[in-house]
Amino acid sequence: MRVMFLPEVSQQFIELAEILYNKGYMNFLDTALEYSESLFRDIQINLPLKVHRKAPAWFDRIGKDTLF
């Protein structure tokens, strides 16, 4: 499996870094950007390696115009 991102998603990771910096969660913008980039890389590298499991049967009805 290969993980691909739309350009909008890449932009949202940059915006995440700006939010982390502006809200005071990170003291430096460079640190926030490094953190955001590490999340991005982690998703690209590790998500395909996760163990795949069959979803419970009740998930089959999602998207079939039925209410929960």
N, C-alpha and C positions, 0 to 999 in steps of 0.2 A: 504494500500500500504506500502511496506517495501523498504527502500533504501539500496542497497548493493553496495559496492565499490570493484573494483579489487585491488589487492595488489599494482599495478602500481600507482593507484590514491592516495593511502596512501603515497607512496613515493613522489609523486608530491607535496603533502601538506608540507612535510618536506623540499623539495627543495624550495618551496615558502617561508618558514621561512628563509632559508639561503639567498635567493635573497633579501628579505626585509631587512635583517641585513647587508648584504654586500653592498647594494646600499645606505645605510644610512637612509632608511625609519623608521627603528627601531634602537634604541641605544643599545639594549642588545639582545643577541641571545635568552635568555629565554623568553623575551617579545614577540619576533617574533614567537617562537614556541607556546606560549600560544595563540596568535592571530590566528595562522594557525589551531590549534586544535579547537578553538572556532568556526571557519568557518566550519570545518569538522563536528562538533557536531550539529551546526545549520542546516546544510543541512540534516543530518540524522533525526533530530527531527522534523523540521518544514516543510520540503518539502512534506511529506505525508499529512500534514494538510492543504495545500493550496487548494483553491477552484478550482475544475476541470471545464474547459470550453471546449466547442466544438470548434475546430479549424475552421477558415474560409474555405469555399469550395475550394478555389484556391490552398490550400496546398495539396489537394488530388493528384494533378498532379506531385508533387515532387517525384522523384524516378521512374517515368514512362518513362524515356528516352526522355523527352521533354525539350526544352529550355524555359527559362522564357520569 
